Amino acid sequence: MHPSHFAAVLMFALFASVVFGITMRDTPPKMVRYGAYCFVLFVGSAIVLSWVMYFIAR
Amino acid sequence: MATGQQKTGAAPGRNSSQDQGFVYLPLIVGWLVPGAGHFLLRKWGRGALLAASIVGMFSIGLAMQGQIYTGAHDILEILGMAGDLGTGLLYVVGRLMGWGSNLVQVTTADWGSRFIVVAGLLNVIAAVDAHNLRTGRKAS
């Protein structure tokens, strides 16, 4: 299995966010909200850092 | 005079069956088998999601030809092995079955090794959550 870097980021973010959401909050609605928040932060920070490194490398 | 609830430190509203037995059982079972600590506390949905996430991450790590750390030759390997040990029985089965590559030769294999380590760390978080539910430190 050789996923792209972005696919690996998505899988990592999904699994980690599910665990973070369940373990860090008390009620199911808060779990879903926190899990989604973590997922967006994981993927968003990966995209932002990727662009930063792209411009640094130029 | 202290009540039984004050003595055990249990949260209000918990039934008496949860106050009995070995308090560290969900922690240990949850560490050995991902999600099992929550199953023990009848949190079926959460346990299933945790198990799917942790086993899925471990499996994808292996599918990416990730390495299961076996030795402790330098500090990075010791840390990697500590993370891998968090997967509990998955680590033991993986070692017994010879899963994972011995040598990381492609980039995806390096990511796979990280997936396996993080699966172990996430499983530790899940097991501690089961323990917190058991002791009443976490409400529900």
N, CA and C atoms of all chains as a GROMACS GRO file, in nm:
protein
  594
    1MET      N    1   0.086  -0.120   0.000
    1MET     CA    2   0.000   0.000   0.000
    1MET      C    3   0.090   0.124   0.000
    2HIS      N    4   0.072   0.206  -0.104
    2HIS     CA    5   0.154   0.327  -0.114
    2HIS      C    6   0.065   0.450  -0.136
    3PRO      N    7   0.002   0.498  -0.031
    3PRO     CA    8  -0.085   0.615  -0.046
    3PRO      C    9  -0.003   0.742  -0.069
    4SER      N   10  -0.070   0.840  -0.124
    4SER     CA   11  -0.003   0.971  -0.139
    4SER      C   12   0.014   1.032   0.000
    5HIS      N   13   0.098   1.134   0.004
    5HIS     CA   14   0.123   1.200   0.133
    5HIS      C   15  -0.007   1.257   0.190
    6PHE      N   16  -0.088   1.316   0.100
    6PHE     CA   17  -0.213   1.378   0.147
    6PHE      C   18  -0.312   1.272   0.194
    7ALA      N   19  -0.317   1.158   0.124
    7ALA     CA   20  -0.406   1.049   0.167
    7ALA      C   21  -0.365   0.998   0.304
    8ALA      N   22  -0.233   0.989   0.327
    8ALA     CA   23  -0.184   0.946   0.457
    8ALA      C   24  -0.222   1.046   0.566
    9VAL      N   25  -0.214   1.174   0.533
    9VAL     CA   26  -0.255   1.279   0.628
    9VAL      C   27  -0.403   1.264   0.663
   10LEU      N   28  -0.485   1.241   0.560
   10LEU     CA   29  -0.630   1.227   0.584
   10LEU      C   30  -0.660   1.107   0.674
   11MET      N   31  -0.594   0.994   0.647
   11MET     CA   32  -0.618   0.875   0.729
   11MET      C   33  -0.573   0.898   0.873
   12PHE      N   34  -0.455   0.956   0.887
   12PHE     CA   35  -0.401   0.983   1.020
   12PHE      C   36  -0.496   1.077   1.096
   13ALA      N   37  -0.538   1.183   1.029
   13ALA     CA   38  -0.625   1.282   1.094
   13ALA      C   39  -0.758   1.219   1.134
   14LEU      N   40  -0.813   1.134   1.047
   14LEU     CA   41  -0.942   1.072   1.077
   14LEU      C   42  -0.934   0.985   1.202
   15PHE      N   43  -0.836   0.894   1.204
   15PHE     CA   44  -0.825   0.801   1.317
   15PHE      C   45  -0.793   0.875   1.448
   16ALA      N   46  -0.699   0.967   1.442
   16ALA     CA   47  -0.661   1.040   1.563
   16ALA      C   48  -0.777   1.126   1.614
   17SER      N   49  -0.852   1.187   1.521
   17SER     CA   50  -0.963   1.274   1.561
   17SER      C   51  -1.075   1.194   1.627
   18VAL      N   52  -1.101   1.074   1.576
   18VAL     CA   53  -1.204   0.990   1.638
   18VAL      C   54  -1.167   0.960   1.783
   19VAL      N   55  -1.042   0.921   1.805
   19VAL     CA   56  -0.999   0.888   1.942
   19VAL      C   57  -0.999   1.014   2.030
   20PHE      N   58  -0.948   1.124   1.978
   20PHE     CA   59  -0.947   1.248   2.057
   20PHE      C   60  -1.090   1.290   2.093
   21GLY      N   61  -1.179   1.285   1.996
   21GLY     CA   62  -1.317   1.326   2.021
   21GLY      C   63  -1.382   1.244   2.131
   22ILE      N   64  -1.365   1.112   2.125
   22ILE     CA   65  -1.430   1.024   2.222
   22ILE      C   66  -1.369   1.040   2.361
   23THR      N   67  -1.238   1.055   2.366
   23THR     CA   68  -1.172   1.053   2.497
   23THR      C   69  -1.167   1.190   2.566
   24MET      N   70  -1.178   1.296   2.489
   24MET     CA   71  -1.158   1.428   2.550
   24MET      C   72  -1.288   1.501   2.585
   25ARG      N   73  -1.401   1.447   2.545
   25ARG     CA   74  -1.529   1.512   2.575
   25ARG      C   75  -1.627   1.413   2.637
   26ASP      N   76  -1.729   1.466   2.704
   26ASP     CA   77  -1.820   1.382   2.782
   26ASP      C   78  -1.944   1.334   2.707
   27THR      N   79  -2.000   1.421   2.625
   27THR     CA   80  -2.128   1.387   2.561
   27THR      C   81  -2.108   1.369   2.410
   28PRO      N   82  -2.190   1.282   2.348
   28PRO     CA   83  -2.174   1.256   2.203
   28PRO      C   84  -2.173   1.382   2.114
   29PRO      N   85  -2.263   1.480   2.134
   29PRO     CA   86  -2.256   1.599   2.046
   29PRO      C   87  -2.122   1.673   2.059
   30LYS      N   88  -2.073   1.684   2.184
   30LYS     CA   89  -1.944   1.750   2.204
   30LYS      C   90  -1.830   1.668   2.146
   31MET      N   91  -1.844   1.536   2.153
   31MET     CA   92  -1.741   1.448   2.095
   31MET      C   93  -1.730   1.469   1.944
   32VAL      N   94  -1.847   1.473   1.879
   32VAL     CA   95  -1.849   1.492   1.733
   32VAL      C   96  -1.788   1.627   1.696
   33ARG      N   97  -1.827   1.730   1.771
   33ARG     CA   98  -1.778   1.864   1.742
   33ARG      C   99  -1.626   1.873   1.763
   34TYR      N  100  -1.579   1.816   1.873
   34TYR     CA  101  -1.435   1.822   1.901
   34TYR      C  102  -1.355   1.736   1.802
   35GLY      N  103  -1.414   1.621   1.765
   35GLY     CA  104  -1.347   1.536   1.666
   35GLY      C  105  -1.334   1.608   1.532
   36ALA      N  106  -1.442   1.674   1.490
   36ALA     CA  107  -1.438   1.750   1.364
   36ALA      C  108  -1.337   1.864   1.372
   37TYR      N  109  -1.334   1.929   1.488
   37TYR     CA  110  -1.239   2.040   1.511
   37TYR      C  111  -1.094   1.989   1.498
   38CYS      N  112  -1.066   1.875   1.560
   38CYS     CA  113  -0.930   1.818   1.554
   38CYS      C  114  -0.896   1.779   1.410
   39PHE      N  115  -0.993   1.720   1.338
   39PHE     CA  116  -0.969   1.678   1.200
   39PHE      C  117  -0.933   1.799   1.114
   40VAL      N  118  -1.011   1.905   1.127
   40VAL     CA  119  -0.985   2.026   1.048
   40VAL      C  120  -0.848   2.084   1.084
   41LEU      N  121  -0.814   2.084   1.213
   41LEU     CA  122  -0.683   2.137   1.254
   41LEU      C  123  -0.569   2.052   1.198
   42PHE      N  124  -0.584   1.920   1.206
   42PHE     CA  125  -0.480   1.830   1.153
   42PHE      C  126  -0.456   1.857   1.004
   43VAL      N  127  -0.566   1.850   0.928
   43VAL     CA  128  -0.554   1.864   0.782
   43VAL      C  129  -0.515   2.007   0.744
   44GLY      N  130  -0.578   2.103   0.810
   44GLY     CA  131  -0.549   2.244   0.780
   44GLY      C  132  -0.404   2.279   0.808
   45SER      N  133  -0.352   2.235   0.921
   45SER     CA  134  -0.213   2.268   0.954
   45SER      C  135  -0.118   2.198   0.858
   46ALA      N  136  -0.153   2.077   0.814
   46ALA     CA  137  -0.068   2.007   0.716
   46ALA      C  138  -0.062   2.085   0.584
   47ILE      N  139  -0.178   2.136   0.540
   47ILE     CA  140  -0.182   2.212   0.414
   47ILE      C  141  -0.104   2.342   0.428
   48VAL      N  142  -0.125   2.413   0.538
   48VAL     CA  143  -0.055   2.541   0.559
   48VAL      C  144   0.096   2.519   0.566
   49LEU      N  145   0.138   2.420   0.644
   49LEU     CA  146   0.283   2.394   0.657
   49LEU      C  147   0.343   2.350   0.523
   50SER      N  148   0.265   2.276   0.445
   50SER     CA  149   0.314   2.233   0.313
   50SER      C  150   0.342   2.353   0.224
   51TRP      N  151   0.249   2.450   0.225
   51TRP     CA  152   0.270   2.571   0.143
   51TRP      C  153   0.388   2.653   0.195
   52VAL      N  154   0.401   2.660   0.328
   52VAL     CA  155   0.515   2.733   0.386
   52VAL      C  156   0.646   2.670   0.340
   53MET      N  157   0.654   2.537   0.346
   53MET     CA  158   0.778   2.468   0.304
   53MET      C  159   0.801   2.484   0.154
   54TYR      N  160   0.690   2.488   0.077
   54TYR     CA  161   0.703   2.507  -0.068
   54TYR      C  162   0.769   2.641  -0.098
   55PHE      N  163   0.726   2.746  -0.028
   55PHE     CA  164   0.783   2.878  -0.055
   55PHE      C  165   0.924   2.891   0.002
   56ILE      N  166   0.952   2.824   0.112
   56ILE     CA  167   1.088   2.827   0.167
   56ILE      C  168   1.186   2.759   0.070
   57ALA      N  169   1.140   2.653   0.006
   57ALA     CA  170   1.229   2.575  -0.081
   57ALA      C  171   1.259   2.647  -0.212
   58ARG      N  172   1.178   2.746  -0.249
   58ARG     CA  173   1.197   2.814  -0.377
   58ARG      C  174   1.310   2.916  -0.372
   59MET      N  175  -2.023   1.112   5.918
   59MET     CA  176  -1.996   0.973   5.879
   59MET      C  177  -1.989   0.964   5.726
   60ALA      N  178  -1.884   0.898   5.680
   60ALA     CA  179  -1.864   0.891   5.535
   60ALA      C  180  -1.958   0.789   5.473
   61THR      N  181  -2.013   0.822   5.360
   61THR     CA  182  -2.099   0.728   5.289
   61THR      C  183  -2.014   0.636   5.202
   62GLY      N  184  -2.077   0.532   5.150
   62GLY     CA  185  -2.006   0.439   5.061
   62GLY      C  186  -1.955   0.510   4.937
   63GLN      N  187  -2.035   0.608   4.887
   63GLN     CA  188  -1.995   0.680   4.767
   63GLN      C  189  -1.868   0.761   4.792
   64GLN      N  190  -1.861   0.825   4.912
   64GLN     CA  191  -1.743   0.903   4.943
   64GLN      C  192  -1.620   0.814   4.960
   65LYS      N  193  -1.644   0.696   5.017
   65LYS     CA  194  -1.531   0.604   5.039
   65LYS      C  195  -1.468   0.559   4.907
   66THR      N  196  -1.554   0.526   4.808
   66THR     CA  197  -1.502   0.474   4.682
   66THR      C  198  -1.463   0.584   4.586
   67GLY      N  199  -1.508   0.706   4.612
   67GLY     CA  200  -1.478   0.816   4.522
   67GLY      C  201  -1.557   0.809   4.393
   68ALA      N  202  -1.666   0.734   4.394
   68ALA     CA  203  -1.744   0.716   4.271
   68ALA      C  204  -1.829   0.839   4.244
   69ALA      N  205  -1.859   0.861   4.116
   69ALA     CA  206  -1.942   0.974   4.077
   69ALA      C  207  -2.086   0.945   4.110
   70PRO      N  208  -2.166   1.049   4.137
   70PRO     CA  209  -2.307   1.026   4.164
   70PRO      C  210  -2.377   0.968   4.042
   71GLY      N  211  -2.479   0.888   4.070
   71GLY     CA  212  -2.558   0.834   3.961
   71GLY      C  213  -2.505   0.704   3.905
   72ARG      N  214  -2.392   0.654   3.956
   72ARG     CA  215  -2.338   0.528   3.905
   72ARG      C  216  -2.406   0.413   3.977
   73ASN      N  217  -2.432   0.304   3.907
   73ASN     CA  218  -2.498   0.193   3.973
   73ASN      C  219  -2.398   0.111   4.053
   74SER      N  220  -2.451   0.030   4.145
   74SER     CA  221  -2.363  -0.039   4.240
   74SER      C  222  -2.279  -0.147   4.173
   75SER      N  223  -2.328  -0.203   4.060
   75SER     CA  224  -2.250  -0.308   3.994
   75SER      C  225  -2.118  -0.255   3.941
   76GLN      N  226  -2.116  -0.123   3.906
   76GLN     CA  227  -1.991  -0.065   3.856
   76GLN      C  228  -1.893  -0.038   3.969
   77ASP      N  229  -1.943  -0.028   4.092
   77ASP     CA  230  -1.856   0.001   4.205
   77ASP      C  231  -1.785  -0.124   4.255
   78GLN      N  232  -1.827  -0.240   4.206
   78GLN     CA  233  -1.766  -0.363   4.251
   78GLN      C  234  -1.657  -0.407   4.154
   79GLY      N  235  -1.569  -0.492   4.203
   79GLY     CA  236  -1.468  -0.550   4.116
   79GLY      C  237  -1.340  -0.469   4.112
   80PHE      N  238  -1.249  -0.517   4.030
   80PHE     CA  239  -1.115  -0.459   4.019
   80PHE      C  240  -1.122  -0.330   3.940
   81VAL      N  241  -1.082  -0.221   4.001
   81VAL     CA  242  -1.100  -0.089   3.941
   81VAL      C  243  -1.009  -0.067   3.818
   82TYR      N  244  -0.898  -0.138   3.812
   82TYR     CA  245  -0.805  -0.120   3.700
   82TYR      C  246  -0.834  -0.215   3.582
   83LEU      N  247  -0.939  -0.295   3.595
   83LEU     CA  248  -0.969  -0.393   3.489
   83LEU      C  249  -0.994  -0.327   3.352
   84PRO      N  250  -1.077  -0.220   3.343
   84PRO     CA  251  -1.096  -0.157   3.212
   84PRO      C  252  -0.967  -0.101   3.154
   85LEU      N  253  -0.880  -0.050   3.241
   85LEU     CA  254  -0.751   0.005   3.195
   85LEU      C  255  -0.666  -0.106   3.133
   86ILE      N  256  -0.656  -0.217   3.203
   86ILE     CA  257  -0.569  -0.326   3.156
   86ILE      C  258  -0.630  -0.393   3.031
   87VAL      N  259  -0.760  -0.422   3.038
   87VAL     CA  260  -0.826  -0.487   2.924
   87VAL      C  261  -0.825  -0.395   2.802
   88GLY      N  262  -0.848  -0.265   2.827
   88GLY     CA  263  -0.847  -0.167   2.718
   88GLY      C  264  -0.710  -0.153   2.655
   89TRP      N  265  -0.606  -0.169   2.734
   89TRP     CA  266  -0.470  -0.164   2.678
   89TRP      C  267  -0.441  -0.290   2.596
   90LEU      N  268  -0.481  -0.406   2.651
   90LEU     CA  269  -0.452  -0.533   2.581
   90LEU      C  270  -0.530  -0.544   2.450
   91VAL      N  271  -0.657  -0.509   2.453
   91VAL     CA  272  -0.742  -0.518   2.333
   91VAL      C  273  -0.806  -0.382   2.308
   92PRO      N  274  -0.772  -0.314   2.200
   92PRO     CA  275  -0.827  -0.181   2.175
   92PRO      C  276  -0.981  -0.177   2.179
   93GLY      N  277  -1.034  -0.086   2.260
   93GLY     CA  278  -1.180  -0.070   2.270
   93GLY      C  279  -1.245  -0.158   2.375
   94ALA      N  280  -1.174  -0.261   2.422
   94ALA     CA  281  -1.235  -0.358   2.514
   94ALA      C  282  -1.266  -0.297   2.650
   95GLY      N  283  -1.189  -0.198   2.691
   95GLY     CA  284  -1.217  -0.131   2.818
   95GLY      C  285  -1.354  -0.064   2.817
   96HIS      N  286  -1.388  -0.005   2.702
   96HIS     CA  287  -1.520   0.059   2.690
   96HIS      C  288  -1.630  -0.046   2.677
   97PHE      N  289  -1.600  -0.157   2.607
   97PHE     CA  290  -1.698  -0.265   2.598
   97PHE      C  291  -1.734  -0.316   2.738
   98LEU      N  292  -1.630  -0.326   2.822
   98LEU     CA  293  -1.650  -0.376   2.959
   98LEU      C  294  -1.744  -0.285   3.037
   99LEU      N  295  -1.743  -0.156   3.002
   99LEU     CA  296  -1.829  -0.059   3.071
   99LEU      C  297  -1.960  -0.037   2.995
  100ARG      N  298  -1.985  -0.124   2.898
  100ARG     CA  299  -2.107  -0.120   2.817
  100ARG      C  300  -2.118   0.007   2.733
  101LYS      N  301  -2.007   0.063   2.695
  101LYS     CA  302  -2.005   0.176   2.602
  101LYS      C  303  -1.975   0.119   2.464
  102TRP      N  304  -2.076   0.054   2.407
  102TRP     CA  305  -2.055  -0.024   2.285
  102TRP      C  306  -2.012   0.060   2.166
  103GLY      N  307  -2.082   0.170   2.145
  103GLY     CA  308  -2.052   0.256   2.029
  103GLY      C  309  -1.912   0.314   2.036
  104ARG      N  310  -1.878   0.368   2.151
  104ARG     CA  311  -1.745   0.428   2.168
  104ARG      C  312  -1.636   0.322   2.154
  105GLY      N  313  -1.662   0.206   2.215
  105GLY     CA  314  -1.563   0.098   2.206
  105GLY      C  315  -1.540   0.055   2.062
  106ALA      N  316  -1.650   0.044   1.987
  106ALA     CA  317  -1.638   0.001   1.847
  106ALA      C  318  -1.560   0.104   1.764
  107LEU      N  319  -1.590   0.232   1.787
  107LEU     CA  320  -1.519   0.337   1.712
  107LEU      C  321  -1.370   0.340   1.749
  108LEU      N  322  -1.342   0.326   1.879
  108LEU     CA  323  -1.202   0.325   1.922
  108LEU      C  324  -1.128   0.205   1.864
  109ALA      N  325  -1.193   0.088   1.871
  109ALA     CA  326  -1.130  -0.033   1.818
  109ALA      C  327  -1.105  -0.019   1.668
  110ALA      N  328  -1.206   0.032   1.596
  110ALA     CA  329  -1.190   0.047   1.450
  110ALA      C  330  -1.076   0.144   1.418
  111SER      N  331  -1.069   0.254   1.493
  111SER     CA  332  -0.965   0.354   1.467
  111SER      C  333  -0.826   0.298   1.496
  112ILE      N  334  -0.812   0.236   1.611
  112ILE     CA  335  -0.677   0.191   1.653
  112ILE      C  336  -0.632   0.070   1.572
  113VAL      N  337  -0.720  -0.028   1.556
  113VAL     CA  338  -0.683  -0.145   1.476
  113VAL      C  339  -0.664  -0.104   1.329
  114GLY      N  340  -0.750  -0.012   1.282
  114GLY     CA  341  -0.735   0.037   1.145
  114GLY      C  342  -0.602   0.106   1.124
  115MET      N  343  -0.563   0.189   1.217
  115MET     CA  344  -0.437   0.261   1.204
  115MET      C  345  -0.318   0.163   1.208
  116PHE      N  346  -0.327   0.066   1.298
  116PHE     CA  347  -0.222  -0.036   1.308
  116PHE      C  348  -0.213  -0.116   1.177
  117SER      N  349  -0.329  -0.156   1.124
  117SER     CA  350  -0.332  -0.237   1.002
  117SER      C  351  -0.280  -0.160   0.882
  118ILE      N  352  -0.322  -0.034   0.871
  118ILE     CA  353  -0.274   0.048   0.759
  118ILE      C  354  -0.124   0.070   0.770
  119GLY      N  355  -0.077   0.087   0.892
  119GLY     CA  356   0.068   0.099   0.913
  119GLY      C  357   0.142  -0.024   0.864
  120LEU      N  358   0.088  -0.141   0.894
  120LEU     CA  359   0.150  -0.265   0.846
  120LEU      C  360   0.141  -0.276   0.694
  121ALA      N  361   0.023  -0.236   0.639
  121ALA     CA  362   0.004  -0.243   0.494
  121ALA      C  363   0.100  -0.150   0.421
  122MET      N  364   0.141  -0.044   0.489
  122MET     CA  365   0.238   0.049   0.430
  122MET      C  366   0.382   0.001   0.454
  123GLN      N  367   0.395  -0.124   0.495
  123GLN     CA  368   0.526  -0.186   0.523
  123GLN      C  369   0.600  -0.117   0.636
  124GLY      N  370   0.521  -0.072   0.734
  124GLY     CA  371   0.583  -0.010   0.851
  124GLY      C  372   0.656  -0.112   0.935
  125GLN      N  373   0.745  -0.062   1.018
  125GLN     CA  374   0.827  -0.148   1.103
  125GLN      C  375   0.769  -0.156   1.243
  126ILE      N  376   0.764  -0.278   1.296
  126ILE     CA  377   0.732  -0.294   1.439
  126ILE      C  378   0.866  -0.301   1.511
  127TYR      N  379   0.888  -0.207   1.602
  127TYR     CA  380   1.018  -0.200   1.670
  127TYR      C  381   1.037  -0.322   1.761
  128THR      N  382   1.150  -0.386   1.745
  128THR     CA  383   1.174  -0.508   1.823
  128THR      C  384   1.289  -0.494   1.922
  129GLY      N  385   1.383  -0.409   1.891
  129GLY     CA  386   1.499  -0.396   1.979
  129GLY      C  387   1.507  -0.258   2.039
  130ALA      N  388   1.598  -0.242   2.130
  130ALA     CA  389   1.618  -0.113   2.196
  130ALA      C  390   1.765  -0.076   2.186
  131HIS      N  391   1.808  -0.046   2.062
  131HIS     CA  392   1.950  -0.020   2.041
  131HIS      C  393   1.986   0.127   2.061
  132ASP      N  394   1.894   0.216   2.028
  132ASP     CA  395   1.918   0.359   2.052
  132ASP      C  396   1.790   0.424   2.102
  133ILE      N  397   1.801   0.550   2.140
  133ILE     CA  398   1.690   0.619   2.207
  133ILE      C  399   1.565   0.625   2.118
  134LEU      N  400   1.585   0.644   1.987
  134LEU     CA  401   1.469   0.653   1.898
  134LEU      C  402   1.396   0.518   1.890
  135GLU      N  403   1.474   0.410   1.888
  135GLU     CA  404   1.411   0.277   1.885
  135GLU      C  405   1.340   0.247   2.016
  136ILE      N  406   1.398   0.293   2.127
  136ILE     CA  407   1.333   0.272   2.257
  136ILE      C  408   1.199   0.345   2.260
  137LEU      N  409   1.199   0.469   2.212
  137LEU     CA  410   1.074   0.546   2.210
  137LEU      C  411   0.971   0.483   2.116
  138GLY      N  412   1.019   0.438   1.999
  138GLY     CA  413   0.929   0.371   1.905
  138GLY      C  414   0.870   0.244   1.963
  139MET      N  415   0.954   0.170   2.033
  139MET     CA  416   0.906   0.044   2.093
  139MET      C  417   0.807   0.073   2.206
  140ALA      N  418   0.832   0.181   2.281
  140ALA     CA  419   0.738   0.219   2.388
  140ALA      C  420   0.601   0.251   2.327
  141GLY      N  421   0.601   0.323   2.215
  141GLY     CA  422   0.475   0.353   2.148
  141GLY      C  423   0.408   0.228   2.095
  142ASP      N  424   0.488   0.140   2.033
  142ASP     CA  425   0.433   0.015   1.978
  142ASP      C  426   0.370  -0.072   2.088
  143LEU      N  427   0.435  -0.073   2.205
  143LEU     CA  428   0.384  -0.156   2.315
  143LEU      C  429   0.244  -0.112   2.359
  144GLY      N  430   0.209   0.014   2.329
  144GLY     CA  431   0.076   0.063   2.364
  144GLY      C  432  -0.036  -0.012   2.294
  145THR      N  433  -0.005  -0.080   2.184
  145THR     CA  434  -0.110  -0.153   2.113
  145THR      C  435  -0.147  -0.285   2.183
  146GLY      N  436  -0.076  -0.319   2.289
  146GLY     CA  437  -0.111  -0.437   2.369
  146GLY      C  438  -0.090  -0.567   2.296
  147LEU      N  439  -0.196  -0.646   2.285
  147LEU     CA  440  -0.184  -0.778   2.223
  147LEU      C  441  -0.153  -0.770   2.074
  148LEU      N  442  -0.191  -0.658   2.010
  148LEU     CA  443  -0.158  -0.644   1.867
  148LEU      C  444  -0.006  -0.648   1.849
  149TYR      N  445   0.066  -0.587   1.941
  149TYR     CA  446   0.212  -0.588   1.934
  149TYR      C  447   0.265  -0.730   1.952
  150VAL      N  448   0.210  -0.801   2.051
  150VAL     CA  449   0.254  -0.938   2.078
  150VAL      C  450   0.227  -1.027   1.957
  151VAL      N  451   0.105  -1.018   1.903
  151VAL     CA  452   0.069  -1.098   1.785
  151VAL      C  453   0.159  -1.061   1.667
  152GLY      N  454   0.180  -0.930   1.649
  152GLY     CA  455   0.266  -0.884   1.540
  152GLY      C  456   0.407  -0.939   1.551
  153ARG      N  457   0.460  -0.942   1.672
  153ARG     CA  458   0.595  -0.996   1.693
  153ARG      C  459   0.597  -1.146   1.666
  154LEU      N  460   0.495  -1.216   1.718
  154LEU     CA  461   0.490  -1.362   1.701
  154LEU      C  462   0.474  -1.400   1.554
  155MET      N  463   0.393  -1.323   1.481
  155MET     CA  464   0.367  -1.355   1.341
  155MET      C  465   0.472  -1.298   1.246
  156GLY      N  466   0.560  -1.219   1.299
  156GLY     CA  467   0.664  -1.160   1.215
  156GLY      C  468   0.612  -1.051   1.122
  157TRP      N  469   0.506  -0.981   1.165
  157TRP     CA  470   0.450  -0.874   1.083
  157TRP      C  471   0.544  -0.754   1.082
  158GLY      N  472   0.528  -0.670   0.981
  158GLY     CA  473   0.609  -0.549   0.972
  158GLY      C  474   0.743  -0.580   0.907
  159SER      N  475   0.795  -0.480   0.836
  159SER     CA  476   0.923  -0.503   0.768
  159SER      C  477   1.039  -0.482   0.865
  160ASN      N  478   1.149  -0.550   0.836
  160ASN     CA  479   1.267  -0.533   0.920
  160ASN      C  480   1.344  -0.408   0.884
  161LEU      N  481   1.331  -0.370   0.756
  161LEU     CA  482   1.409  -0.257   0.707
  161LEU      C  483   1.316  -0.158   0.638
  162VAL      N  484   1.323  -0.032   0.678
  162VAL     CA  485   1.241   0.071   0.615
  162VAL      C  486   1.316   0.123   0.493
  163GLN      N  487   1.261   0.093   0.372
  163GLN     CA  488   1.332   0.128   0.250
  163GLN      C  489   1.260   0.232   0.166
  164VAL      N  490   1.130   0.246   0.187
  164VAL     CA  491   1.055   0.345   0.109
  164VAL      C  492   0.990   0.444   0.205
  165THR      N  493   0.952   0.560   0.151
  165THR     CA  494   0.896   0.666   0.235
  165THR      C  495   0.768   0.622   0.305
  166THR      N  496   0.682   0.550   0.231
  166THR     CA  497   0.555   0.509   0.290
  166THR      C  498   0.577   0.413   0.407
  167ALA      N  499   0.686   0.337   0.403
  167ALA     CA  500   0.716   0.246   0.514
  167ALA      C  501   0.749   0.327   0.640
  168ASP      N  502   0.815   0.439   0.622
  168ASP     CA  503   0.844   0.526   0.736
  168ASP      C  504   0.715   0.583   0.794
  169TRP      N  505   0.624   0.625   0.707
  169TRP     CA  506   0.494   0.672   0.756
  169TRP      C  507   0.421   0.558   0.827
  170GLY      N  508   0.430   0.438   0.770
  170GLY     CA  509   0.365   0.322   0.831
  170GLY      C  510   0.415   0.296   0.972
  171SER      N  511   0.547   0.311   0.991
  171SER     CA  512   0.604   0.292   1.126
  171SER      C  513   0.545   0.393   1.223
  172ARG      N  514   0.527   0.518   1.173
  172ARG     CA  515   0.467   0.622   1.260
  172ARG      C  516   0.321   0.588   1.290
  173PHE      N  517   0.249   0.534   1.191
  173PHE     CA  518   0.109   0.495   1.212
  173PHE      C  519   0.101   0.392   1.325
  174ILE      N  520   0.192   0.295   1.323
  174ILE     CA  521   0.189   0.188   1.424
  174ILE      C  522   0.219   0.246   1.562
  175VAL      N  523   0.318   0.334   1.570
  175VAL     CA  524   0.352   0.396   1.699
  175VAL      C  525   0.234   0.478   1.752
  176VAL      N  526   0.174   0.559   1.664
  176VAL     CA  527   0.064   0.646   1.708
  176VAL      C  528  -0.059   0.562   1.745
  177ALA      N  529  -0.081   0.450   1.675
  177ALA     CA  530  -0.192   0.361   1.714
  177ALA      C  531  -0.173   0.316   1.859
  178GLY      N  532  -0.050   0.286   1.896
  178GLY     CA  533  -0.022   0.246   2.034
  178GLY      C  534  -0.048   0.359   2.132
  179LEU      N  535  -0.005   0.479   2.097
  179LEU     CA  536  -0.026   0.593   2.187
  179LEU      C  537  -0.175   0.625   2.201
  180LEU      N  538  -0.248   0.617   2.090
  180LEU     CA  539  -0.393   0.641   2.097
  180LEU      C  540  -0.462   0.535   2.182
  181ASN      N  541  -0.412   0.411   2.175
  181ASN     CA  542  -0.472   0.305   2.256
  181ASN      C  543  -0.451   0.330   2.405
  182VAL      N  544  -0.336   0.385   2.439
  182VAL     CA  545  -0.311   0.420   2.580
  182VAL      C  546  -0.410   0.527   2.626
  183ILE      N  547  -0.433   0.627   2.541
  183ILE     CA  548  -0.530   0.733   2.574
  183ILE      C  549  -0.669   0.670   2.594
  184ALA      N  550  -0.706   0.578   2.504
  184ALA     CA  551  -0.838   0.514   2.513
  184ALA      C  552  -0.850   0.431   2.641
  185ALA      N  553  -0.743   0.360   2.677
  185ALA     CA  554  -0.747   0.277   2.799
  185ALA      C  555  -0.758   0.366   2.923
  186VAL      N  556  -0.687   0.477   2.926
  186VAL     CA  557  -0.697   0.570   3.040
  186VAL      C  558  -0.838   0.629   3.047
  187ASP      N  559  -0.899   0.655   2.930
  187ASP     CA  560  -1.037   0.705   2.929
  187ASP      C  561  -1.132   0.604   2.990
  188ALA      N  562  -1.111   0.476   2.957
  188ALA     CA  563  -1.195   0.370   3.016
  188ALA      C  564  -1.177   0.367   3.167
  189HIS      N  565  -1.053   0.385   3.212
  189HIS     CA  566  -1.027   0.387   3.356
  189HIS      C  567  -1.097   0.506   3.423
  190ASN      N  568  -1.092   0.621   3.357
  190ASN     CA  569  -1.158   0.740   3.412
  190ASN      C  570  -1.309   0.721   3.419
  191LEU      N  571  -1.365   0.653   3.320
  191LEU     CA  572  -1.510   0.624   3.324
  191LEU      C  573  -1.540   0.529   3.440
  192ARG      N  574  -1.452   0.433   3.459
  192ARG     CA  575  -1.474   0.332   3.565
  192ARG      C  576  -1.468   0.395   3.704
  193THR      N  577  -1.373   0.486   3.723
  193THR     CA  578  -1.358   0.547   3.856
  193THR      C  579  -1.456   0.661   3.879
  194GLY      N  580  -1.519   0.710   3.772
  194GLY     CA  581  -1.612   0.820   3.786
  194GLY      C  582  -1.548   0.956   3.766
  195ARG      N  583  -1.416   0.957   3.735
  195ARG     CA  584  -1.350   1.085   3.710
  195ARG      C  585  -1.409   1.154   3.587
  196LYS      N  586  -1.449   1.071   3.490
  196LYS     CA  587  -1.519   1.123   3.372
  196LYS      C  588  -1.666   1.087   3.388
  197ALA      N  589  -1.752   1.186   3.367
  197ALA     CA  590  -1.894   1.169   3.400
  197ALA      C  591  -1.962   1.058   3.320
  198SER      N  592  -1.948   1.062   3.187
  198SER     CA  593  -2.018   0.960   3.107
  198SER      C  594  -1.945   0.935   2.977
   0.00000   0.00000   0.00000
